[in-house]
Amino acid sequence: MTKVVKFGGSSLASAEQFKKVKAIITAESSRRFVVPSAPGKRNSKDTKVTDMLYGCYDLAAKGKDFKDAFDKIKERYNGIISELGLDLSLDQEFEIINACFIGKAGRDYAASRGEYLNGIVLANYLGYGFIDAADVIFFDEQGHFDSKKTNKALRERLEGVENAVIPGFYGSMPNDTIKTFSRGGSDITGSIVAAAVGADLYENWTDVSGFLFADPRIINDPQTIKIITYKELRELSYMGATVLHEDAIFPVRKAGIPINIKNTNAPQDSGTFIVESTSQKPEFTITGIAGKKGFTAINIEKDMMNAELGFGRRVLEVFEKNGICFEHMPSGIDTMSIVVHQQEFAPKEQEILAGIHRNCKPDVVDIETDLALIAVVGRAMKSNRGTAGRIFSALAHARVNVKMIDQGSSELNIIIGVSESDFEKAMQAIYSIFVDTQLEN
Ligand code: ASP
């Protein structure tokens, strides 16, 4: 059995965290390939090393004195090294980085040094080999991840290797410069390595015990989801629930490898399994709830709309021409609504309204702003009667006016539009009807 284990920044923020990480890795010999992030925050007021590096490099790029900023970064690593009692010096590395900053090696290069140095420290602490991600993770000329070249290089490099540390977040361009993924991209590296070595499991270690049923800023102490499918995760992530970088899904999903989100500070918790499909029923009829504010609905009415060939296309064409993606499109016989992101829509508002009038000759067009959308997601909805009924009676009880309903054709989700001022109340009512009620029974 082979597991690829990725540890996030908070899992490697201090010597104390490094000790927990080592205990986790050595507890199972299957945890063979380790992908670390850069040291993260030790407390809420702390700064991530990645952010320190960006800040430091920005000074260097402007030709300003960056010594103090650079010394603070050195201190973070040297503190960890000395507290762990390692026989390791990064002085030479720091000198090279310093010279590259002066030589303006680029922001991506700067940021990548967080993972690079942390990888060296962790490899030394574990007694594992260190593999520079620049030698095995590749981007093409356009800056897109090059999966073919990467898979080949990773397989060749890791063949016959029992254990290794491969830093997350970066790789190299065809001209040998360093490029990073977007923020949080060590998740992607972990997924790529897991797919390349054909791992049985990709463990993603963080500081929460898995994916939560709902946003803890809205729901007090929500349940953890034990098992979720990739499709469900996509629905919840789209609505803003995040634990994992979105692009981290693709490589492992394609290779049929499940992901297990685990907590470095509570390794005994089983965490969340993210899988392609499962026969296991979710604990609470629905798998999770997520929502977002900041939507606008453009409601269009026209008598006999249903019989007018091409009406929908002409409406959407106006949005397309103005470069606006639509998020949802609930419709009636003589009405249709286009739900869009308010921020994107607002600057183009008048062009779009004029376009709809010109293209579609509607009877009425009105705009409803400050909407929130809530996605109630669950694979079990398909085989359970009454889910929608329960949602709407809970919302009615909580005196929430439902402005829009959209059930996805896969019966995996029900999207509800409410006024932004009702958002929190609506989330709490839905959580309560599915989770609290079931726990009480
Ligand atoms: N250190 C990088 C960041 O802060 C990448 C990562 O942690 O995944 O975004």
Boltz pocket constraint, residues with backbone or C-beta under 6 A from the ligand:
constraints:
  - pocket:
      binder: B
      contacts: [[A, 8], [A, 9], [A, 37], [A, 38], [A, 48], [A, 50], [A, 51], [A, 111], [A, 114], [A, 168], [A, 169], [A, 182], [A, 183], [A, 184], [A, 185], [A, 186], [A, 187]]
      max_distance: 6.0
